[in-house]
Every structure is written in C-alpha cells, then in structure tokens.
Amino acid sequence: MIYFLCMVLFAIGLYGVLRKRNLIKIIIGLIIIEYATHLLFILVGYRKGGRSPILAPDQEILKIVDPLPQALILTAIVIGLAVTALIVAIAMRVYDRYGTFDITKIRRLKG
Amino acid sequence: MLELYILLSFMIIGAVIALEIKDMISSVIAVGAVGLGVSIAFLILKAPDLAITQLVVEILILIILIRLTLKRDLPFSTSGRWLLNTVVTFIFIAVFLGVAYFAIKDLPEFGSPILRVAGTYIAEGLKKTGAANLVASVILDFRAYDTLGEATVLFTAVIGVITIMRKIGRKKIDEVVNEEDE
C-alpha cells in the first residue's frame, strides 16, 4: 500500500512532464519523479524494527536495515542534482534564444 | 508506520500544488516542501546519511530553480487539442498505475527485505573494510567503481553546465537576425 502511494507520487510527476507546457513545470515534474524513485528504493530496503546501518563498538546489533539501496541512492541523489542543474542551464539558454518557456512556441532547433 | 502515510500524503498534496499553481515562486517553494518531506521520510526509514544529503541537495535545487524563475514568463494557454491531450495523458497514467499495482505485488513485503547481498556486507563489512558506517563501506569499498562512475557523471554534467552558460563564443543577437534575413 505504501509502495502504491509512492507510485501515485511518481504518476503526478509524470502528469507534469506529459501535460504541462511551461518548461519550469516540466522540470518540476522531473524532480518529483526523481524523489518518488529514491523513496521507493529506500522503502524496499526498510526492515521493521531495524536500526540505521552504523555499527557501535560494544553493542550487539541484530537487525539492521538494508545498506545497499541506501548506498546506491546516495550516489543517485547527487547525480540528480547535477542533472537538474544541466536541465536548468539548457532551459535558460532556450529562454535567451526564444524569449519564452512555452514549449508549443519553441518550434525550430537551431545552433 | 502511520507517520509515513501522513508524510507521503503531504508530499502528494505538495506535488499537486507545485504543478497546478500559477505563481512560479510558490510552485518552487512547494517543490522544496516535497523535498524536505523526502528528507524526513529518510530519517524515519533509518537512513541518516541520505537525509543529510537530501537536505543539502534540496536547498541547492531550490536556489537553482529560483534563479530560473527570475525570467518571468507565464504561458497558460488552453488552445489547440487541449481535450485530446488531457484525455490521452490520463489514460496513460491510469495504465501506468494499473501496471504498477500488479508490479508491486512482486516486491518483498514492506518491512522485510531479502538481504541476499547485503547480508554479507552486514556480516563482514566491519572486518573487511574497518568502517563502522556500513553505507560508507559499501560506496567507498565494496562498490568503489560505482562511485568512480558517479564522479565521472558529475564532472561531465558540470562541464556541460559551464559550456552552456558561458558567454564566449556565443553569437550576438543582431548576427542571428542577419542570418535569418538571408
């Protein structure tokens, strides 16, 4: 059920990407999709009653949440930031060239 | 797990507001609310490293997006094939959610992961790498090539941003107009 709520968040982002005409809204939709994906991975790795994956010296720890998705998503978050910065840079250049963020008015690609 | 449901509902509402509101600054702030909700969800799900990273990244994304909204232009037109586009989009999303509903049944039950690979990391992580933080031992030792690839992607993106944003080598506006005249 909680996975499905995560998928609903993904679908909202998908709606923004597919339906909106403003480039800023499309970028926001992409960011929301990214968040939903990260959250889904961490939800899959969660263990009921588990502890965070940090060991303590004089303490026997029995249940630890899965550290593997956390490590992978840690890199994915940083890559997401870089990709968002790249998209925003491209959007700003598009605005400089065409004077609008409306994707229906951006018809021709020229160098 | 009630708090997770509340948090996810908050994030869904925030996402809808971010996409539907007309004022761009409000929209960006709503995205910030969603991102900070993700950060709190990571804390609840026992991933403190991710919560810290998400917090920093969220604030940076907010700054970048606010820089973008300084160029104000608010297209809101419902001309063209508005009805057809909306209907097609909603059909696609309904199909997506239907497939997702059947796909998530194959995932392990919430709260009991499989731990086939991670069991080894948990059992031998401290002995093999000497790192008390298992996440750090995975990204910097067991899967260090992954992190190297990530750094490559990161620097490629930074080079791309610099190349796109620089002023040198860009044509002047009047030159472009001359080209169009020809």
Chai-1 contact restraints between the chains, C-beta under 6 A:
chainA,res_idxA,chainB,res_idxB,connection_type,confidence,min_distance_angstrom,max_distance_angstrom,comment,restraint_id
A,I2,B,F110,contact,1.0,0.0,6.0,A-B,restraint_1
A,Y3,B,I104,contact,1.0,0.0,6.0,A-B,restraint_2
A,L5,B,L8,contact,1.0,0.0,6.0,A-B,restraint_3
A,M7,B,A100,contact,1.0,0.0,6.0,A-B,restraint_4
A,V8,B,I12,contact,1.0,0.0,6.0,A-B,restraint_5
A,L9,B,I12,contact,1.0,0.0,6.0,A-B,restraint_6
A,A11,B,I93,contact,1.0,0.0,6.0,A-B,restraint_7
A,A11,B,F96,contact,1.0,0.0,6.0,A-B,restraint_8
A,A11,B,L97,contact,1.0,0.0,6.0,A-B,restraint_9
A,I12,B,A15,contact,1.0,0.0,6.0,A-B,restraint_10
A,Y15,B,I93,contact,1.0,0.0,6.0,A-B,restraint_11
A,G16,B,L19,contact,1.0,0.0,6.0,A-B,restraint_12
A,L18,B,T89,contact,1.0,0.0,6.0,A-B,restraint_13
A,R19,B,T89,contact,1.0,0.0,6.0,A-B,restraint_14
A,R21,B,P75,contact,1.0,0.0,6.0,A-B,restraint_15
A,N22,B,P75,contact,1.0,0.0,6.0,A-B,restraint_16
A,I24,B,M24,contact,1.0,0.0,6.0,A-B,restraint_17
A,I28,B,A18,contact,1.0,0.0,6.0,A-B,restraint_18
A,I28,B,V31,contact,1.0,0.0,6.0,A-B,restraint_19
A,I31,B,V31,contact,1.0,0.0,6.0,A-B,restraint_20
A,I32,B,A15,contact,1.0,0.0,6.0,A-B,restraint_21
A,Y35,B,V38,contact,1.0,0.0,6.0,A-B,restraint_22
A,L39,B,V38,contact,1.0,0.0,6.0,A-B,restraint_23
A,I42,B,L45,contact,1.0,0.0,6.0,A-B,restraint_24
A,I42,B,A47,contact,1.0,0.0,6.0,A-B,restraint_25
A,G45,B,P113,contact,1.0,0.0,6.0,A-B,restraint_26
A,Y46,B,L45,contact,1.0,0.0,6.0,A-B,restraint_27
A,R47,B,P113,contact,1.0,0.0,6.0,A-B,restraint_28
A,K48,B,G111,contact,1.0,0.0,6.0,A-B,restraint_29
A,G50,B,K46,contact,1.0,0.0,6.0,A-B,restraint_30
A,S52,B,K46,contact,1.0,0.0,6.0,A-B,restraint_31
A,S52,B,P48,contact,1.0,0.0,6.0,A-B,restraint_32
A,P53,B,L134,contact,1.0,0.0,6.0,A-B,restraint_33
A,P53,B,V135,contact,1.0,0.0,6.0,A-B,restraint_34
A,I54,B,N133,contact,1.0,0.0,6.0,A-B,restraint_35
A,L55,B,L126,contact,1.0,0.0,6.0,A-B,restraint_36
A,L55,B,A132,contact,1.0,0.0,6.0,A-B,restraint_37
A,I64,B,I122,contact,1.0,0.0,6.0,A-B,restraint_38
A,V65,B,K46,contact,1.0,0.0,6.0,A-B,restraint_39
A,D66,B,P113,contact,1.0,0.0,6.0,A-B,restraint_40
A,D66,B,L115,contact,1.0,0.0,6.0,A-B,restraint_41
A,D66,B,A118,contact,1.0,0.0,6.0,A-B,restraint_42
A,P67,B,A118,contact,1.0,0.0,6.0,A-B,restraint_43
A,P67,B,L134,contact,1.0,0.0,6.0,A-B,restraint_44
A,P67,B,V135,contact,1.0,0.0,6.0,A-B,restraint_45
A,P67,B,V138,contact,1.0,0.0,6.0,A-B,restraint_46
A,L68,B,V117,contact,1.0,0.0,6.0,A-B,restraint_47
A,L68,B,A118,contact,1.0,0.0,6.0,A-B,restraint_48
A,Q70,B,A47,contact,1.0,0.0,6.0,A-B,restraint_49
A,Q70,B,L50,contact,1.0,0.0,6.0,A-B,restraint_50
A,Q70,B,V135,contact,1.0,0.0,6.0,A-B,restraint_51
A,A71,B,V135,contact,1.0,0.0,6.0,A-B,restraint_52
A,A71,B,V138,contact,1.0,0.0,6.0,A-B,restraint_53
A,A71,B,I139,contact,1.0,0.0,6.0,A-B,restraint_54
A,L74,B,L50,contact,1.0,0.0,6.0,A-B,restraint_55
A,L74,B,T53,contact,1.0,0.0,6.0,A-B,restraint_56
A,T75,B,E150,contact,1.0,0.0,6.0,A-B,restraint_57
A,I77,B,T53,contact,1.0,0.0,6.0,A-B,restraint_58
A,I77,B,Q54,contact,1.0,0.0,6.0,A-B,restraint_59
A,I77,B,V57,contact,1.0,0.0,6.0,A-B,restraint_60
A,I79,B,E150,contact,1.0,0.0,6.0,A-B,restraint_61
A,I79,B,V153,contact,1.0,0.0,6.0,A-B,restraint_62
A,L81,B,V57,contact,1.0,0.0,6.0,A-B,restraint_63
A,L81,B,L60,contact,1.0,0.0,6.0,A-B,restraint_64
A,A82,B,L154,contact,1.0,0.0,6.0,A-B,restraint_65
A,A82,B,A157,contact,1.0,0.0,6.0,A-B,restraint_66
A,T84,B,I61,contact,1.0,0.0,6.0,A-B,restraint_67
A,A85,B,I64,contact,1.0,0.0,6.0,A-B,restraint_68
A,A85,B,V161,contact,1.0,0.0,6.0,A-B,restraint_69
A,L86,B,A157,contact,1.0,0.0,6.0,A-B,restraint_70
A,L86,B,G160,contact,1.0,0.0,6.0,A-B,restraint_71
A,L86,B,V161,contact,1.0,0.0,6.0,A-B,restraint_72
A,V88,B,I64,contact,1.0,0.0,6.0,A-B,restraint_73
A,V88,B,L68,contact,1.0,0.0,6.0,A-B,restraint_74
A,A89,B,V161,contact,1.0,0.0,6.0,A-B,restraint_75
A,A89,B,I164,contact,1.0,0.0,6.0,A-B,restraint_76
A,A89,B,M165,contact,1.0,0.0,6.0,A-B,restraint_77
A,R93,B,I164,contact,1.0,0.0,6.0,A-B,restraint_78
A,Y95,B,K71,contact,1.0,0.0,6.0,A-B,restraint_79
A,T100,B,D73,contact,1.0,0.0,6.0,A-B,restraint_80
A,F101,B,D73,contact,1.0,0.0,6.0,A-B,restraint_81
A,D102,B,P75,contact,1.0,0.0,6.0,A-B,restraint_82
